[in-house]
Amino acid sequence: MILTNAHIATLQSDDSFGLIGRGSIAVRGETIAWVGNANDMPALYRDDVAHDVGGRLVTPALIDCHTHVVFGGNRAREFELRLNGASYEDVARTGGGIISTVKATRAASEDALLIDALTRVDAMIAEGVTLIEVKSGYGLDIDTELKMLRVARAITKARPIDVRTTFLGAHAVPADYAGRADAYIDEVCIPALRAAHVDGLVDAVDGFCEGIAFDPAQITRVFDVAVELGLPVKLHAEQLSNIGGTKLAAQYRALSADHVEYATEADAAALGVSGTVAVILPGAFYTLREVQAPPIQSFRDHKVPMALATDCNPGSSPLTSPLLTMNMACTLFRMTPLEALLGMTVHAAKALGEPNRGRIRTGACADINIWNAAHPAELSYRIGFNPLYSRIFKGSL
């Protein structure tokens, strides 16, 4: 098919929106075959089925590169507790937080988890998302970690969206291993990772490197197994404090270091050298009412790619809107609308190891959004408004 009469933001470089007025896009199968000014379209495409988009804005489809959409229950009560003065760490240390979601997730069936997850995925699809990452990490035992990953894989069979699964067994220390984090890594986390790999359920490996979770030495043991299995790594790093997670991620040339509010100039320099993406998660910053913002200017100075994601999870970021995420990044962290759109497309793709997504260019995956908008800055400017007109997934309307 051909998309005609389009105002196209190609994002072919990181320096501009790459706008083409009165542009056309030729799609063959699941791939973009050609893009450019309508007057320059090669003759071999002119007999394809044409879709006049009425001068609307066309961009790459959005990508949510950090989510926890598979989980049981909710934590609205903890939200209330925090508003009454309890900190995130206070809640976690008294059996709430991640551990409370673990109980609900262990108790839920796969069917129930999938039904709940799809309500969140549907909200993302409605705003133009075609690829998401889904983490485990609310099982913290072998059976439930595998159950979560199977549910994540099942999302693609139930909805027109691609999923990349991430093993996050090193998310928290379960109650039955309290005070024995090393034993948990050896007896549960690493065996679960190996089992998930054997079953073909894992695309990448993550960990939560934080004072209330695991230290760099413990994460290193998990990452070493990931390397042995040929799996890329990523890391929750420097969200609540700085204990060396970002530098660890850089040492392993991780796909991404995520949160990074407490990252330093030296951390940014390390990410710049390693090529690791900094995934900015304004939903968690907003929900937890944090005051330490990620070092955006340092990331710019060291040419660190910055992705954006919802971090959709039941505790610290119950957010399913990529568009609101983009607005938050601009408003809270002073990212530009160009950086926000790159963060939800090009750099989000890089954070998932997907170089063929996120741009409108010849040979790229034909995941495309058509918006009721005149300029791409509108996507970050509006609050609580969805201008999506149409979403093309793998070349199909």
N, C-alpha and C positions, 0 to 999 in steps of 0.2 A: 504494500500500500504506500501511498504518498500522503504526507501531511503538507498542505499548502496554506498560503496566506498566514504564515506563522511569524510571530516575533520571538526569535529563538535565543535563549541564553545557553550557549554551547558549553561554557566553562572549559574551553579547550586549553587554557592556561590558568595559573593561579593568580594572575595579575589583573584580570578583568572578568566581567560577565561573559565576554565574547559574544556580544549581541549581533544578531543578523536580522535586519528589518526585511519584511516581505520575503521570508525564507521558506525553504521547503526541506523536507526530510524524506528520503526513500528508505523504506524498511523491506528487507527480504528475509522471510522466516523470522528468526529471533534476533536478527542483527541489523544494525544501521548500515545501509549500503552506501549512502551518500547524504551530505548535508551542505547547504549553501544557499546563495541567492536564487530565487525561482527562475530568473532569466538564464542562469547558467546550468540548469539541470540537463544532464546527458539525455539524449534521445531515447536510450533503451529503457528509461524509467517512465516515459510519458504515457504509456498505455496502462500503467498500474492503476488500481482503484484509488481515486483521489478523495481525500477528506479535507474540505475547507474548514479551517479552525477559526475563521472569522477575525483574524488579526490578534488572537489571544496570545498570551505569553506561554512559551513552551520551554520546559527545563528538563534536565535529567530527573527521573523519579527519585524519591527520597529513600534514604537508608538509615535504619536505626541500629547502630553498631554496638550497643550495650543495653541489654534488657534482661530482666528476670521474670518474664511474663508467666512462667509456669510456677504456681505456688498454691497452697491451700489457705483458706481463711483470709482475714484482713487484720490490720492493726490500728483501727480507728481509735480504740481506747488508749493506746500508747500515744497517739497524736494528741489526745486530750491531756494526758499526763504531762507531756512535754510543755504544752501550753500553760500548765499549772506549775511549771518550774523545774521539772525533772530534765536532766540532760540525756542525750542519746546514750552516753556511756552508763549513766545511772540506770536507765531502763534495761540495757543489755546485761549489766552485772547482777540484776535482780531476777533474771530468768525471762525477761521480755526480749524484745528485739528479734534477732534472727532465730533464736532458740524457740520462741513462741510460734513462729511460722514453720519451723521444723516439725513441731508436734502436729500441726494441722496438715502439713503436706504428707507426713508419714501415714496419717489416718485416711487420707483421701484416695479413692480409686483412680486409675488412669483415666477412665471415662469422665469422672468428675473434674479432674485437673484439666483435661482437654477442653471441656465445655466452658470452664471459667477462663482459661487462657484465650479462647477464641473471642470472647467478648472484648478483651483488650486488643487482640490482634485486629479485630474488625475496626476498632477506632483508629488504629494506625493506617490500615488500608484506606479508610475513608479520607485520610489526609495525604494520600499519594505515596505511601511506603510500599516498596516491592521486595525488600530484603531486610531481614532482621537477624540479629544474633540473639540466642536464647541460652542462658546459663543454667546449670544445675546449682547445687549448693544449699538447698533447703531439705536435703535428705540426711546427710551426714552419717549415713550407713550405706552399705554397698547396695542393698536392694532398692532403697528409695532414690539414691543417686541415679541408678540405671533407669528406674521408673520415670524420673523427670526427663531424662534424655530421650526415652522412647516417646513420651508425650510431645516433646519439642519436635522430633522428627515427624510425628503424625500431623502437625500443623500444616505442613505442605500438601498433605493429601486432602485436607479439609478446606483449604483456602488457596486462592491464586497468589501465593507469596513464597519466596525462598527463605529458608532458615539455615543459619550456620550455628552449630551447637558447640558450647564451651563447657568443659568439665571444670567445676568450681568446688571440688571436694574440700579444698582448704579455704573454706568460707568462715567457719567458726568452730570452736571446740564444743562438741555436744555435752550435755549434762553428765552423761555416764563416763566421760573422759575428763571431767573438770580437774585441772591441775596436772593433766598428763597429755599435753599437746603433742609431745614427741611420739608417744605411744599411739595416739590417734593417727598421726601421719603414717606411721609404719603399719598399723594393723587395719586401718579403714581406708584412708585417703588413697594411698598408693595402690593397694589391691583393687579398689573401686575403679581407679583410672585404668589399670591394666585390663580389667574386665570390660569396661566401656569401649576400650580400643579393640579388643577381640570381637566385640559385637558390632563394630562399625558405627558407634553412636557418638563419636567425639571428633570435632574438627580442630579444636584448640584447647589449651589448658590455661586456667586463670587461678589466682589466689588473692586473699585479702591480707595484705602486709600492713599490720596495724597493731598497736598496743593491746587492743581487745581481741585480737585474732592471732596471727602468726608472725614470727620475726623473720628477717631475711634468711637466716640459716635454715629454718624449717621450710620456707618457700623454695630455697635452693634445692633441697632434696626432691621436692615434687617436680621442679623444672628439669632436673637431671633425668628423671624418668621420662618426661615429655620429650626431651631431646633424643633419648634412646629410642623412643617409639616413632620418632620423626614428626612430632606434632609441634606446631608453633605455640608460643606462649604470649600471655598478656597479664597485666597485673593491676589490681586495685592498689593504688599507691598514694601515700601522703594525703589522705583525706582528712584525718583528724590531727595528725602530728607528722613529724618527719623522722622516720627510723631507717631510711636508706632504701626504700622500695623502688624509687624511680631509678636510682643508679643501678640497682639489681636488674631492673627491666632492660636498661640500656646495655648492660653487660651481656645479656642473653639475646640482644637484638630483637626484643619482643615486638610483636605487632603493635602493641599499644601500652601506654601507662595511663590509667583512668582515675579521674577525680583530680589529683595533683594540686589541690589547693595550697598545700604546704611545701610544694616544690621550690627549690632555690634557683638562683642564677646558674650555679654549678650543675644542678640537675637538668636545667634546660639545655645547657651546653652538651651534656652527655647524651640527651635525647637527639639533639641535632646531629651529633656524630654518628649515632647508631641508626638513624632513620626511623626511630620509633615515633608513632603518632601519640600526641597528647589528646586524650578524649575528655572533653569538658562536659560536666554533668550539672547544669544549673538547677535542675529539678531538686536534687538532693541538697544543694546549697540553700535553695529557697525554703524547702520543707523543714530543714533542721535549723533554719535561721542562723546560718554560719556568718562569720564576719571576715574570715580569711579567704580572700578571692584568689583564684589561680593566677600565676604570674604571666598574664597574657603578653605583655610587652616583651618579657624575656623570651617567650616562645617565638615571637616575631623576630627578635634580634638574632636568635640562633637558628632561624628557618625551620622550626619544628612544625610539622603539619598539625593543625588543630581540627579534630573531629568534634561533632556534637552528638549527643544521644539522650534519650529520655531517662535512662536508668530505671525504667518502669519496674517497681518492686513494691511490696506491701508496706514497707516501713519508712524508708527515708525518701522515696520519690514515687508516690502513687500517680504517676504521670503517663499518659498515653498519647499526648499531642506533640508531634515533632514541630509543628508550627509555633506552638507556645514555647517550646524549647528554644527555637531560634530567636524569638522575641526576648526571652529571658537572657540569653547569651549577650544580646546587644544592650539590653537595659541594665543588667546587673554587672556585666564584665566589660562593657564598652567594645565588644567585638563589632565589626562592621557588618552590614547586610551581606556583602560579598563573602566575608569570612564565615558568616552563619550558613549561607547556602553551600559554600564549599565544604563546610563541616558536616552537613547532612547529605552530601553526595560524594564528591571526590575523595575527601579525606576519611569519611566513614568507610568507603570502599577499601581504601588502603589499610585501615585498621582491621579489616576482615580478610586481608590478603586477596582482594578482588580487583586487580588492576584494570579489568575490562568493563567496569561499571563506573557510573558517576559522572560521565561526560557524554555530550552528544558529539560523536565523531565517527568517521568511517571505521567499521569493524567492532564498535562497541555493542554491548548488549542493548537491545531495543526496549529498555525500560524508560518510559517517557511520561511526563505529566503535562497536561494542558490546563492552564489556570485562567480564571476570570480576573485577569490582572493585566496591567500595561507595562509594568516594570518589576524586575525581580526584588527590588527593595521592599515592595508591598508584602512579600511573604514574611518578612521579619517585623514589619511595621504594625500590622494589625494584631489585636488582642482578642482571642476568643472568636475568631472569624475564619471560616474555611472557604477559600475561593477556588477549590479544585473543581474543574469542569469535567475532566476525563483523565483516566489513568490507563496507560498502555503497559502491559506486563508481557515481556518476552515477545513483543511484536503483535500482541492481540489486544484489541480494545475491550 
